[in-house]
Amino acid sequence: MKVKLCLLAVTAFLFSCQQSERSESQAIRVISEQLKYAVELAEPLRDSVLTSPRTFENEQLKLVSSRDWTSGFFPGNLWMLGELTVDTTWQNIAIDYTLPLAKEQWNAKTHDMGFKMMCSFGHAYTKTRNPEFRQILIQSAKTLATRFNPSVGCIRSWDHNKDKWDFPVIIDNMMNLELLTWAAKEAGNDSLRNIAITHALTTMKNHFREDNSSYHVVDYNPETGEVQHKQTHQGYADESAWARGQAWGLYGYTMMYRETGMKEFLNQAEKIATYILAQPGIRDGKIPCWDFNVANLADEPYDASAGAIMTSAFYELSQYSGKGNEYRKVADKLLESLASPDFLAGVGENGGFLLKHSTGHKPGGSEIDVPLVYADYYFLESIIRKQKFNNSNSK
């Protein structure tokens, strides 16, 4: 359905503190219509290689193979929409987009196993309790663990650009640790949990500056574990704070506290939150520019994906921290901004994606001011987390 629909009034209902059941239902129906449109656009383009949408760039919908780090997000969006709508139709569609990723459980050439498999099969197993999905997740974790280097104390990130890095570890890799901690509990495999904890502790030691911002990449000597180089590959400069990188750190350490109960991870999440909240406008719900150190420069693109990841992370962190009320207010304001017409597309627009104005890799000239599937993922996750928070407080 290619109907231009302004979502201002509808989404205002969803995110109002005094929303009614009727208004919330109406807003979810609008989101549902947009994802129906997304599926309609994607279906003719899917084949044995291309599995799911990643972005809409230059008026073209771009799909990716299962090997791509973003391949699990669209299935995850479908699973979450099924949760929001309680419509079993979405489960069938979600399974169709999830199953092509099954072969990735054996792909040891990527560190992004958590992104791909937890966002797809993780939701699938939670919803269906299918034992085959459980086994796929456990094998995925075992495969990911093969990239761990005990001398470094980290899981290797990229295998490419060997002329630049010997053993690169990126802050994004914090997000893949949940797969290890989940599988450790499911399979009774303490080594997987220990790898996740060691990686998080090593990253905490070497990735962060005195002001609690983080580098994007730390390159290690794979034999000695010595830090050789620190840089911010997708940011404005090596010493700048790439916005999505800060969001990955906030989310990752919040998640690791949930998974381990280790107070040092909660403390680290709070330190990162302090840095983020010190940036102009964030407390008032301003969606960040792609790098915090270019935020005052004219005509720099936003990164709605960074805003959505932060929003979801702040909702979770608010449950664990003594600063919970502060974090919750920030999350509510960020979500309100994402849900405004400035960022949320109308039905039949934006290639079927929910959010506009994300930035993938500005220095590389890639995916600048476009929709990105992972922005939609963390936006939907934020909505669900807000609803669960409201429901738990109303009891």
ABEGO torsion letter per residue (X at the ends): XBBBBBAAAAAAAAABAABBAAAAAAAAAAAAAAAAAAAAAAAAABBAABABBABBBGGBBBBBBAABAAAAAAAAAAAAAAAAAGBAAAAAAAAAAAAAAAAAAABAABAAAAAAAAAAAAAAAAAAGBAAAAAAAAAAAAAAAAABBAAAGBBBBBABGAAABABBBBAAAAAAAAAAAAAAAAAGBAAAAAAAAAAAAAAAAAABBAAGBBBABBBBBAAAGBBABBBBAABABAABBBAAAAAAAAAAAAAAAAAAGBAAAAAAAAAAAAAAAABBGAAAGBBBBABAAAAABBGBBBBAAAAAAAAAAAAAAAAABAAAAAAAAAAAAAAAAAABAAABBBBGBGGGBABBGBBABAAAGBGBGBBBAAAAAAAAAAAAAAAAAAAAAAX
